[in-house]
């Protein structure tokens, strides 16, 4: 072979190798694109909440076939990415001073759940509730009138004006004494509330038809709806006195946040989800999650039609009830102040006046 032919042959080989390498690169890049992006969204709400989050994301992911999101339940994700290592996104409560990438909904406040087969209209005040409950109990229709969970968090609405005064504020001791007097009537005077009944117990009594009313966290609505169906009614908490303002529950703001250090493709996919949740997704939060979105109307069905069932309208009204949004440290301090006083009161060792005085003295000592 002449020198010229050898040069030509070598050039051909180099060309073929270059072409092969180029084709291999194209194939690998195409495979990478086809493989898509896999993300983990860790949520701290509950084990069964993940399916509802998947429903919320479904319309967006259908338009993004290369993006896949696995929703996991990690209770400690509430503390952020330090407790949700490996997750690309977290759905958790944010303090009022924080700003999540995509604020979504307000939750965790108490509502009045009631049995529609026994109650035509929810009472506007606790005196009205007690009158209805006493009548049903006198007829032997129910064992109790109101299932009131004794976890301290569920008792906070009765004392929210003591810990977080509304405007115009009332004298703290009077407010606390009114609340303790009501709780004493429910438990001791009329025997309308069972003793030592936690939230699981309260929900069970309502489902079993042993009580017409229960004070429960809004997060229990989906489970109660599955058990009771059309029998379930949901309303804001009544007022302590007839004509007074409704009790204010304690709620938290939930949002989704992206991990700070992601690869480019993961970051781009996660940012797309954040943008969807801040925009179009807000209109689907109520339908998919059963929560009240932070921006505007709860929206309606997919496609934008504002079509809601009577049960959804009622639930929205309950979720829009007045509530206080405070940081977790303030809630813990309130629970710590109320817990020992409640134990003494629930055991009958002190009355309403003594309990109110002890609670207000503790609150003043903490605040000063």
C-alpha positions as CSV (number, residue, x, y, z in Angstrom):
1,X,0.0,0.0,0.0
2,X,1.4,3.4,-1.0
3,X,1.9,6.1,1.6
4,X,-0.9,8.1,0.1
5,X,-3.3,5.1,0.5
6,X,-2.2,4.6,4.0
7,X,-3.0,8.2,4.9
8,X,-6.4,8.0,3.3
9,X,-7.2,4.7,5.1
10,X,-6.1,6.2,8.5
11,X,-8.2,9.3,7.9
12,X,-11.2,7.0,7.1
13,X,-10.7,5.1,10.3
14,X,-10.5,8.3,12.3
15,X,-13.7,9.5,10.7
16,X,-15.5,6.3,11.4
17,X,-14.3,6.3,15.0
18,X,-15.4,10.0,15.4
19,X,-18.8,9.2,13.9
20,X,-19.2,6.2,16.2
21,X,-18.3,8.3,19.2
22,X,-20.8,11.0,18.1
23,X,-23.5,8.5,17.7
24,X,-22.7,6.9,21.0
25,X,-22.9,10.4,22.7
26,X,-26.3,11.1,21.0
27,X,-27.6,7.7,22.1
28,X,-26.4,8.2,25.7
29,X,-27.9,11.7,25.8
30,X,-31.2,10.4,24.4
31,X,-31.2,7.6,27.0
32,X,-30.6,10.1,29.7
33,X,-33.5,12.2,28.5
34,X,-35.7,9.2,28.2
35,X,-34.7,8.1,31.7
36,X,-36.1,11.3,33.0
37,X,-35.8,12.8,36.5
38,X,-36.8,11.0,39.7
39,X,-37.6,13.2,42.7
40,X,-38.6,12.5,46.3
41,X,-41.1,14.8,48.0
42,X,-41.1,14.1,51.8
43,X,-44.2,15.1,53.6
44,X,-44.7,15.3,57.4
45,X,-48.5,15.3,57.6
46,X,-49.6,11.6,57.8
47,X,-49.1,8.2,56.2
48,X,-52.2,8.5,54.1
49,X,-51.7,12.1,53.1
50,X,-49.2,11.1,50.4
51,X,-51.9,9.8,48.1
52,X,-53.6,13.1,48.2
53,X,-50.4,15.0,47.4
54,X,-49.9,12.7,44.4
55,X,-53.5,13.6,43.3
56,X,-52.6,17.3,43.6
57,X,-49.5,16.8,41.4
58,X,-51.1,14.5,38.8
59,X,-52.2,17.2,36.2
60,X,-48.7,18.7,36.2
61,X,-46.8,15.4,36.0
62,X,-49.1,14.2,33.1
63,X,-47.7,17.2,31.1
64,X,-44.1,16.4,32.2
65,X,-43.6,12.7,31.3
66,X,-39.9,12.9,32.0
67,X,-40.5,13.9,35.7
68,X,-41.4,11.4,38.3
69,X,-42.2,12.2,41.9
70,X,-42.3,9.7,44.8
71,X,-44.2,11.1,47.8
72,X,-42.9,9.7,51.1
73,X,-44.1,10.1,54.7
74,X,-41.3,11.2,57.0
75,X,-42.7,12.6,60.3
76,X,-39.4,14.3,61.1
77,X,-39.5,16.2,57.7
78,X,-41.4,18.8,59.8
79,X,-37.9,19.9,61.0
80,X,-36.6,20.4,57.4
81,X,-34.0,18.8,55.2
82,X,-31.7,18.0,58.1
83,X,-34.3,15.4,59.1
84,X,-35.2,14.4,55.5
85,X,-31.9,13.7,53.9
86,X,-32.0,12.6,50.3
87,X,-35.4,14.3,49.6
88,X,-35.5,16.9,46.8
89,X,-38.6,18.6,48.2
90,X,-40.3,18.7,51.6
91,X,-43.9,19.5,52.5
92,X,-43.9,20.8,56.1
93,X,-45.3,23.5,58.4
94,X,-43.6,26.8,58.4
95,X,-43.4,29.4,61.1
96,X,-45.2,32.7,60.4
97,X,-41.8,34.4,60.0
98,X,-40.6,31.8,57.5
99,X,-41.3,31.8,53.8
100,X,-41.5,28.5,52.1
101,X,-40.8,28.2,48.4
102,X,-44.5,27.4,47.8
103,X,-46.9,28.2,50.7
104,X,-49.8,25.9,50.3
105,X,-52.5,25.8,53.0
106,X,-53.4,26.4,56.6
107,X,-54.2,23.4,58.8
108,X,-54.2,21.8,62.2
109,X,-57.0,23.8,63.8
110,X,-60.0,22.3,65.5
111,X,-63.6,22.1,64.2
112,X,-66.9,20.9,65.5
113,X,-67.9,17.5,63.9
114,X,-71.4,16.4,64.4
115,X,-73.8,13.6,63.5
116,X,-76.4,14.8,60.9
117,X,-78.7,12.0,61.7
118,X,-79.2,13.6,65.2
119,X,-78.4,17.3,64.6
120,X,-80.3,19.4,62.0
121,X,-78.1,22.5,62.3
122,X,-74.9,23.0,64.1
123,X,-75.1,25.1,67.3
124,X,-73.8,28.7,67.2
125,X,-72.8,28.6,70.9
126,X,-71.9,26.1,73.6
127,X,-75.0,26.8,75.6
128,X,-77.0,25.9,72.5
129,X,-74.9,22.7,72.1
130,X,-75.5,21.7,75.7
131,X,-79.2,22.2,75.4
132,X,-79.4,19.9,72.4
133,X,-77.1,17.4,73.9
134,X,-79.0,17.3,77.3
135,X,-82.2,16.7,75.4
136,X,-80.8,13.7,73.5
137,X,-79.1,12.3,76.6
138,X,-82.4,12.5,78.6
139,X,-84.1,10.5,75.9
140,X,-81.4,7.8,76.0
141,X,-80.3,8.5,72.4
142,X,-76.7,9.1,73.3
143,X,-74.2,8.2,76.0
144,X,-72.6,11.6,76.1
145,X,-73.2,15.0,74.5
146,X,-69.7,16.2,73.4
147,X,-66.6,14.2,72.9
148,X,-63.8,16.6,73.9
149,X,-60.2,15.3,73.5
150,X,-58.1,15.9,76.5
151,X,-54.8,16.3,74.8
152,X,-53.8,19.9,75.7
153,X,-53.5,21.0,72.1
154,X,-57.3,20.3,71.6
155,X,-58.1,22.4,74.7
156,X,-56.2,25.5,73.5
157,X,-59.1,27.0,71.5
158,X,-61.0,27.5,74.8
159,X,-58.1,29.6,76.1
160,X,-56.8,31.2,72.9
161,X,-57.9,34.6,74.1
162,X,-55.9,34.1,77.2
163,X,-52.7,33.2,75.4
164,X,-53.2,35.3,72.3
165,X,-55.7,38.0,73.0
166,X,-57.9,39.2,70.2
167,X,-59.0,42.8,69.7
168,X,-60.8,44.0,71.7
169,X,-59.3,41.9,74.4
170,X,-61.1,40.8,77.5
171,X,-59.7,40.6,81.0
172,X,-57.7,37.3,81.0
173,X,-58.9,35.9,84.3
174,X,-62.6,36.4,83.3
175,X,-62.0,34.8,80.0
176,X,-60.2,31.8,81.6
177,X,-62.8,31.4,84.3
178,X,-65.6,31.4,81.7
179,X,-63.8,28.6,79.8
180,X,-63.2,26.5,82.8
181,X,-66.8,27.0,84.0
182,X,-68.0,25.7,80.6
183,X,-65.7,22.7,80.7
184,X,-66.7,22.0,84.3
185,X,-70.4,22.0,83.3
186,X,-69.7,19.6,80.5
187,X,-67.7,17.2,82.6
188,X,-69.0,17.5,86.2
189,X,-72.4,19.3,86.3
190,X,-74.1,17.5,83.4
191,X,-71.8,14.6,82.6
192,X,-71.9,15.4,78.9
193,X,-68.2,14.8,78.2
194,X,-66.4,11.5,79.0
195,X,-63.4,11.5,81.2
196,X,-59.9,10.7,79.9
197,X,-61.0,10.6,76.3
198,X,-58.2,11.3,73.8
199,X,-58.8,12.3,70.2
200,X,-58.9,8.7,68.9
201,X,-61.6,8.0,71.6
202,X,-63.5,11.2,70.6
203,X,-63.6,10.2,66.9
204,X,-64.6,6.6,67.7
205,X,-67.5,7.8,69.9
206,X,-68.8,10.0,67.1
207,X,-68.5,7.2,64.5
208,X,-70.3,4.7,66.9
209,X,-73.2,7.2,67.4
210,X,-72.5,7.5,71.2
211,X,-72.2,11.3,70.9
212,X,-73.8,13.9,68.6
213,X,-70.8,16.3,68.8
214,X,-67.0,16.1,68.9
215,X,-64.3,18.7,68.9
216,X,-61.6,17.3,66.6
217,X,-58.7,18.4,64.5
218,X,-59.6,19.2,60.8
219,X,-57.1,16.5,59.7
220,X,-59.6,13.9,60.8
221,X,-62.3,15.0,58.4
222,X,-61.3,12.6,55.5
223,X,-61.3,9.6,57.9
224,X,-64.6,10.6,59.5
225,X,-66.1,11.1,56.0
226,X,-65.2,7.6,55.0
227,X,-66.8,6.2,58.2
228,X,-69.9,8.4,58.4
229,X,-70.6,9.4,54.8
230,X,-73.5,11.9,54.6
231,X,-74.0,11.6,58.4
232,X,-70.9,13.8,59.0
233,X,-71.4,17.5,59.5
234,X,-68.6,19.9,60.0
235,X,-68.8,23.4,61.5
236,X,-66.7,26.1,63.1
237,X,-66.2,25.9,66.9
238,X,-69.2,27.6,68.7
239,X,-68.8,30.6,70.9
240,X,-68.5,30.3,74.7
241,X,-71.6,32.4,75.2
242,X,-74.7,33.1,73.1
243,X,-73.9,36.1,70.9
244,X,-70.2,35.9,71.5
245,X,-67.4,35.4,69.0
246,X,-66.6,31.8,68.0
247,X,-63.6,30.2,69.6
248,X,-60.4,30.5,67.7
249,X,-58.4,27.4,67.0
250,X,-54.6,27.2,66.5
251,X,-53.4,26.6,63.0
252,X,-50.1,26.2,61.1
253,X,-49.1,27.2,57.6
254,X,-47.8,24.4,55.4
255,X,-45.7,24.8,52.3
256,X,-43.2,23.0,50.0
257,X,-39.5,23.8,49.9
258,X,-36.8,22.7,47.5
259,X,-33.5,21.3,48.7
260,X,-30.8,23.9,48.4
261,X,-28.1,21.8,46.5
262,X,-29.4,19.8,43.6
263,X,-28.0,18.7,40.3
264,X,-29.1,21.0,37.4
265,X,-31.8,18.6,36.0
266,X,-33.2,17.8,39.4
267,X,-33.2,21.5,40.4
268,X,-35.0,22.4,37.1
269,X,-37.6,19.7,37.7
270,X,-38.1,20.6,41.3
271,X,-38.5,24.3,40.4
272,X,-41.2,23.3,37.9
273,X,-43.2,21.6,40.6
274,X,-42.7,24.7,42.9
275,X,-44.0,27.0,40.1
276,X,-47.0,24.7,39.6
277,X,-47.9,24.7,43.3
278,X,-47.6,28.4,43.5
279,X,-49.9,28.9,40.5
280,X,-52.3,26.4,39.0
281,X,-51.9,24.0,41.9
282,X,-53.5,26.4,44.3
283,X,-56.8,25.9,42.6
284,X,-56.7,22.2,43.3
285,X,-55.6,22.2,46.9
286,X,-59.1,22.0,48.4
287,X,-60.3,19.3,46.0
288,X,-57.2,17.2,46.3
289,X,-56.0,17.7,49.9
290,X,-59.2,18.9,51.7
291,X,-57.2,21.9,52.9
292,X,-57.9,25.6,52.6
293,X,-55.4,27.2,50.1
294,X,-53.6,30.3,51.2
295,X,-54.3,32.3,48.1
296,X,-57.8,33.1,46.9
297,X,-60.7,30.8,46.4
298,X,-60.4,27.0,47.0
299,X,-61.3,26.6,43.3
300,X,-63.3,23.7,42.0
301,X,-62.8,20.7,39.8
302,X,-60.1,20.2,37.2
303,X,-60.6,22.5,34.3
304,X,-61.5,25.5,36.6
305,X,-65.3,24.9,37.0
306,X,-66.3,26.0,40.5
307,X,-68.5,22.9,41.2
308,X,-68.5,21.8,44.8
309,X,-70.8,19.5,46.8
310,X,-72.8,20.8,49.8
311,X,-70.3,18.8,52.0
312,X,-67.4,20.6,50.5
313,X,-69.1,24.0,50.9
314,X,-69.7,23.2,54.6
315,X,-66.2,22.0,55.1
316,X,-64.8,25.2,53.5
317,X,-66.8,27.3,55.9
318,X,-65.5,25.3,58.9
319,X,-61.9,25.7,57.6
320,X,-62.4,29.5,57.2
321,X,-63.3,29.8,60.9
322,X,-61.2,32.3,62.9
323,X,-57.9,30.9,64.1
324,X,-54.6,32.1,65.4
325,X,-51.4,31.5,63.6
326,X,-48.5,31.4,66.0
327,X,-45.0,29.8,66.0
328,X,-44.5,26.4,67.5
329,X,-42.5,27.8,70.5
330,X,-45.5,29.8,71.5
331,X,-47.8,26.8,71.2
332,X,-45.5,24.7,73.3
333,X,-45.3,27.4,76.0
334,X,-49.2,27.6,76.1
335,X,-49.4,23.8,76.4
336,X,-46.9,23.8,79.2
337,X,-48.8,26.5,81.1
338,X,-52.2,24.8,80.7
339,X,-51.3,21.2,81.2
340,X,-50.7,21.1,85.0
341,X,-53.7,23.4,85.6
342,X,-55.9,21.2,83.5
343,X,-54.8,18.0,85.4
344,X,-55.8,19.6,88.7
345,X,-59.1,20.8,87.3
346,X,-60.0,17.6,85.6
347,X,-59.4,15.7,88.8
348,X,-61.7,18.0,90.7
349,X,-59.0,19.4,92.9
350,X,-59.6,23.0,92.0
351,X,-62.7,24.8,90.6
352,X,-63.1,27.2,87.7
353,X,-62.0,30.2,89.7
354,X,-58.9,28.6,91.1
355,X,-58.0,27.1,87.7
356,X,-58.4,30.5,86.0
357,X,-56.3,32.2,88.7
358,X,-53.5,29.6,88.4
359,X,-53.4,29.7,84.6
360,X,-53.3,33.5,84.4
361,X,-50.6,33.7,87.1
362,X,-48.5,31.2,85.1
363,X,-49.0,33.1,81.8
364,X,-48.1,36.4,83.5
365,X,-45.0,34.8,85.0
366,X,-43.9,33.4,81.6
367,X,-44.5,36.7,79.8
368,X,-42.6,38.7,82.3
